[in-house]
């Protein structure tokens, strides 16, 4: 037999040493090659280096007036000292997220004037810092004063507060975009829901302040528009000190019962109390067991903290994380205004007011605003088309326009005054 050849056994230390030597040689080779490549490329890179084009800076101004707001009626209400401004800041952060990919930077300049103070000086302060796109947190009369300044002629002003129907019917301005819904839009949103429920017999109770009367007028118009009947009207007279009463729950209950007794048969009590004097006391205290709707009870609003559909939960969480409170209606309107600017700047690549304005009234503009459909501006009065939320204090109840209410352009135009009803004819 042929003897088997002895097999060489590999020692572990020999294998490890060989592998280490091989790795060392390979690393040295590739490192040397990389260094040689960098040295060869560096002079060429220096000769071909160009300066990146400067990015676009979009400067937005936020102008408001130091008007004291009434203290909340209830201890469970939040006291928001940055109402509106907080929404603008959250939207600015949203714009920055998109803008950084497009070399766009967004800035927000803030200015508060004293109550009844010099709006021109406030505007000059903002424009001096480069702000030509202005978010205006002002009442209707002050908004018009601002828009009519010669210095504001070529600016774009976003109204996030004033709901007066006159701003959409006859006192339109080419430099004002109304982001806040009008009273007529809110009243129509509520009236559509009441029509769907077949609650067509209304009692209207209104306060004595101008804002209360204006909302009552809007509800009368909506009743006529949608075929409801106001079977009786009553008013609550404001008395100094009546907003907060120390006389106890029993007297409040008696006052509300007296206000609502001996009424004809009705389906729903419509309250017009924008001043928040008495409306919150009406639910569950009426003489007859009837639902309360309007400025209190079931409320039409641009935004509500219970809104969680269509990505609303994500919006709510981001806002709460940034501000440590829930989003209010004026916050939402400010958010929409700043986001509309961001959308226009993103699509056009420009920040000039004329370019922003042209894009906002074009058919190309639409903005996702957590309402289930994009929002746009009406050309004839530059009012933002948007669904209106109907909500109780804690829950979303419905969203208008209601199903079945149609319009030749969009169902959103069933809310508020339509083009033939308005004396405004912008963008013709």
Beta strands, then each sheet from edge to edge (+ up, - down):
strand 1: 56-66
strand 2: 104-114
strand 3: 133-137
strand 4: 156-159
strand 5: 176-178
strand 6: 201-206
strand 7: 229-235
strand 8: 268-272
strand 9: 291-294
strand 10: 298-301
strand 11: 376-377
strand 12: 384-385
strand 13: 388-391
strand 14: 396-400
sheet 1: 2+ 1+ 3+ 4+ 5+
sheet 2: 7+ 6+ 8+ 9+ 10+ 13- 14+
sheet 3: 11+ 12-
end
